[in-house]
């Protein structure tokens, strides 16, 4: 899970940010106001992450008392873009699925004009470890109107009373309700069909030479696919890749 989070972290924080400008300050103030209003209305938790400066503003409503997190004060500033204190009480596989979907969302949002990016969000249903409710999570990316970078990420959490035995997540257009991408089936596209085919054969015990022969491709091509799988999944070896893919129901 940490490997996928690391991959997302790298993509978010290593954008080619420009020097601070007035438009960014206005946008930050506006998002802070949205976060505060959400917490007041929903009793939820809002995390506004400043990707340019690698910091987050956490606004904790009454739900934080129920979950016994973020107890220091109502508004907390941390030197990270990750709300690890909250992740620790969520099913680990759900957190992983959430990060993978956010990776895909980050790639998708860069294809959308900056002025329309606020119209799209990630929605995830996250199972709590020691609580009978789930959390509903929504995340929005915000960009400077004059540039293509994503400067801010706003995460909103509140209780979801529709109980679920599995993770659910999707990318949606909030203006028309269109589902752009949905898990868990769509999240399997994190790997190509050929990569999943090769990973499945590796899981069954086949060696590169056998895989190459079965698929009528060269050993070099098999090895290239193997390397791509490791890099995408951010794991150290194929055993870890097979274990993770099985947990995510990609195989």
C-alpha positions as CSV (number, residue, x, y, z in Angstrom):
1,X,0.0,0.0,0.0
2,X,2.8,2.4,0.9
3,X,4.4,1.8,-2.6
4,X,1.3,3.0,-4.4
5,X,1.0,5.9,-2.0
6,X,4.6,6.7,-2.7
7,X,4.0,6.7,-6.5
8,X,1.0,9.1,-6.1
9,X,3.0,11.2,-3.7
10,X,5.8,11.5,-6.3
11,X,3.5,12.5,-9.1
12,X,1.6,15.1,-7.0
13,X,4.6,16.8,-5.4
14,X,7.1,16.8,-8.3
15,X,5.0,18.9,-10.7
16,X,6.7,21.9,-12.2
17,X,5.2,24.5,-9.8
18,X,5.6,28.2,-10.5
19,X,6.2,31.0,-8.0
20,X,3.3,31.9,-5.8
21,X,0.8,34.3,-7.3
22,X,-2.4,36.1,-6.2
23,X,-4.7,33.7,-8.0
24,X,-3.3,30.8,-5.9
25,X,-3.8,32.7,-2.7
26,X,-7.4,33.4,-3.6
27,X,-8.0,29.8,-4.5
28,X,-6.5,28.6,-1.3
29,X,-8.7,30.9,0.8
30,X,-11.8,29.8,-1.2
31,X,-11.0,26.1,-0.6
32,X,-10.4,26.7,3.1
33,X,-13.8,28.3,3.3
34,X,-15.4,25.3,1.5
35,X,-13.7,22.9,3.9
36,X,-14.9,24.8,7.0
37,X,-18.5,25.1,5.7
38,X,-18.5,21.3,4.9
39,X,-17.4,20.4,8.5
40,X,-20.0,22.8,10.0
41,X,-22.8,21.4,7.9
42,X,-21.9,17.6,7.8
43,X,-20.0,17.2,11.1
44,X,-17.4,15.6,8.9
45,X,-13.7,15.9,8.3
46,X,-12.1,18.0,5.5
47,X,-8.5,17.8,4.5
48,X,-7.1,20.5,2.2
49,X,-3.7,19.5,0.9
50,X,-1.4,22.1,-0.5
51,X,0.6,20.0,-3.0
52,X,3.0,22.8,-3.9
53,X,4.2,23.2,-0.2
54,X,3.6,19.6,0.9
55,X,1.3,20.5,3.8
56,X,-2.3,20.0,4.8
57,X,-5.0,21.8,6.7
58,X,-7.3,19.5,8.6
59,X,-10.7,20.6,9.7
60,X,-12.3,18.1,12.1
61,X,-16.0,18.0,13.0
62,X,-17.9,15.9,15.5
63,X,-17.2,12.7,13.5
64,X,-13.6,13.0,14.6
65,X,-14.7,12.7,18.2
66,X,-16.7,9.6,17.4
67,X,-13.7,8.1,15.6
68,X,-11.2,9.4,18.2
69,X,-8.9,11.0,15.7
70,X,-7.6,14.6,15.2
71,X,-8.3,15.4,18.8
72,X,-5.7,18.1,19.3
73,X,-7.8,21.0,17.9
74,X,-10.6,21.7,15.5
75,X,-8.1,23.0,12.8
76,X,-4.8,21.3,12.4
77,X,-1.9,22.1,10.1
78,X,0.5,19.2,9.2
79,X,3.6,18.9,7.1
80,X,2.3,16.2,4.8
81,X,-0.4,15.8,2.2
82,X,-1.5,12.5,3.8
83,X,-4.0,12.1,6.5
84,X,-2.3,9.0,8.0
85,X,-4.1,9.3,11.3
86,X,-7.4,8.6,9.4
87,X,-5.9,6.0,7.1
88,X,-5.0,3.9,10.2
89,X,-8.6,3.2,11.1
90,X,-9.7,2.4,7.5
91,X,-9.5,-1.1,5.9
92,X,-6.0,-1.2,4.3
93,X,-7.2,-2.6,1.0
94,X,-9.7,0.2,0.7
95,X,-7.0,2.8,1.3
96,X,-4.9,1.1,-1.4
97,X,-7.8,1.1,-3.9
98,X,-8.5,4.7,-3.0
99,X,-4.8,5.6,-3.8
100,X,-4.9,3.7,-7.1
101,X,-8.1,5.5,-8.2
102,X,-6.6,8.8,-7.2
103,X,-3.5,8.0,-9.4
104,X,-5.9,7.4,-12.3
105,X,-7.9,10.6,-11.5
106,X,-4.7,12.6,-11.5
107,X,-3.8,11.4,-15.0
108,X,-7.4,12.0,-16.1
109,X,-7.7,15.5,-14.7
110,X,-4.7,16.7,-16.6
111,X,-6.7,16.2,-19.8
112,X,-9.4,18.5,-18.6
113,X,-9.2,22.4,-18.9
114,X,-8.3,23.9,-15.6
115,X,-11.6,25.9,-15.3
116,X,-13.6,22.6,-15.5
117,X,-11.5,20.4,-13.2
118,X,-13.7,21.3,-10.2
119,X,-16.6,19.6,-11.9
120,X,-15.0,16.2,-11.5
121,X,-14.3,14.2,-8.3
122,X,-13.4,10.8,-6.9
123,X,-16.0,9.2,-4.7
124,X,-15.0,6.2,-2.5
125,X,-16.8,4.1,0.1
126,X,-14.3,3.2,2.8
127,X,-14.8,0.5,5.4
128,X,-13.8,1.3,8.9
129,X,-11.9,-1.2,10.9
130,X,-13.6,-0.9,14.3
131,X,-16.9,0.8,13.5
132,X,-20.2,-0.4,12.1
133,X,-20.4,2.5,9.6
134,X,-18.4,3.2,6.4
135,X,-17.0,6.6,5.4
136,X,-18.0,8.3,2.2
137,X,-15.0,10.1,0.8
138,X,-15.0,12.7,-2.0
139,X,-11.8,14.3,-3.5
140,X,-11.5,17.3,-5.8
141,X,-8.3,18.6,-7.5
142,X,-7.9,22.3,-8.0
143,X,-5.6,24.1,-10.4
144,X,-4.3,27.6,-10.9
145,X,-6.5,29.1,-13.7
146,X,-3.4,30.0,-15.8
147,X,-1.5,26.7,-15.5
148,X,-1.9,23.0,-15.8
149,X,-0.5,21.9,-12.4
150,X,-2.8,20.6,-9.7
151,X,-2.0,22.8,-6.7
152,X,-4.7,21.7,-4.2
153,X,-6.5,18.5,-3.3
154,X,-9.7,18.7,-1.1
155,X,-10.8,15.5,0.7
156,X,-14.2,15.4,2.4
157,X,-15.2,12.6,4.7
158,X,-18.5,11.8,6.4
159,X,-20.4,8.7,7.6
160,X,-22.0,6.6,4.9
161,X,-24.9,4.6,6.3
162,X,-25.2,2.3,3.3
163,X,-23.2,-0.6,4.6
164,X,-21.0,-2.5,2.1
165,X,-18.9,-5.6,2.3
166,X,-16.5,-4.3,-0.4
167,X,-14.7,-1.2,-1.5
168,X,-16.6,1.0,-4.0
169,X,-15.1,3.9,-5.9
170,X,-15.6,5.9,-9.0
171,X,-14.6,9.1,-10.8
172,X,-17.7,11.2,-11.7
173,X,-18.7,14.3,-13.5
174,X,-20.7,16.2,-10.9
175,X,-22.4,18.4,-13.5
176,X,-24.2,15.5,-15.3
177,X,-23.7,12.5,-13.0
178,X,-21.7,10.6,-15.6
179,X,-19.4,7.9,-14.2
180,X,-16.0,8.4,-15.9
181,X,-14.4,5.4,-14.3
182,X,-15.6,2.8,-11.7
183,X,-13.9,0.3,-9.5
184,X,-13.2,-2.5,-8.8
185,X,-13.5,-3.7,-12.4
186,X,-12.1,-0.5,-13.9
187,X,-9.3,-0.3,-11.5
188,X,-8.0,-3.6,-13.0
189,X,-7.1,-1.5,-16.0
190,X,-4.2,-0.2,-13.9
191,X,-2.4,-3.1,-15.7
192,X,-2.8,-3.9,-19.4
193,X,-4.6,-7.1,-20.5
194,X,-1.2,-8.5,-21.6
195,X,0.4,-7.6,-18.2
196,X,-2.4,-9.3,-16.3
197,X,-2.1,-12.3,-18.6
198,X,1.6,-12.6,-17.9
199,X,1.2,-12.0,-14.2
200,X,-1.4,-14.7,-14.0
201,X,1.0,-17.1,-15.8
202,X,3.7,-16.2,-13.4
203,X,1.4,-16.9,-10.5
204,X,0.7,-20.3,-11.9
205,X,4.4,-21.1,-11.8
206,X,5.4,-20.5,-15.4
207,X,8.9,-19.2,-16.2
208,X,9.7,-16.5,-18.8
209,X,10.7,-19.0,-21.4
210,X,7.4,-20.9,-21.0
211,X,5.4,-17.7,-21.1
212,X,7.2,-16.5,-24.3
213,X,6.5,-19.8,-26.0
214,X,2.8,-19.9,-24.9
215,X,2.2,-16.3,-26.1
216,X,4.4,-16.5,-29.2
217,X,6.5,-13.5,-28.0
218,X,10.2,-13.1,-27.2
219,X,11.7,-13.6,-23.8
220,X,12.9,-9.9,-24.0
221,X,9.2,-8.9,-24.4
222,X,8.2,-11.0,-21.5
223,X,10.9,-9.4,-19.3
224,X,9.9,-6.0,-20.4
225,X,6.3,-6.7,-19.3
226,X,7.6,-8.0,-16.0
227,X,9.5,-4.8,-15.4
228,X,6.5,-2.7,-16.3
229,X,4.4,-4.6,-13.8
230,X,6.9,-4.0,-11.0
231,X,7.2,-0.3,-11.8
232,X,3.5,0.3,-12.0
233,X,2.7,-1.6,-8.9
234,X,5.7,-0.3,-7.0
235,X,6.7,-3.7,-5.6
236,X,10.1,-5.4,-5.3
237,X,9.4,-8.7,-7.0
238,X,6.8,-10.7,-8.9
239,X,5.7,-12.6,-5.8
240,X,4.6,-9.4,-4.2
241,X,3.0,-8.3,-7.4
242,X,0.9,-11.5,-7.6
243,X,-0.1,-11.2,-3.9
244,X,-1.2,-7.6,-4.4
245,X,-3.0,-8.3,-7.6
246,X,-4.9,-11.1,-6.0
247,X,-6.0,-9.0,-3.1
248,X,-7.3,-6.3,-5.5
249,X,-9.1,-9.0,-7.5
250,X,-7.2,-8.2,-10.7
251,X,-6.4,-11.9,-11.3
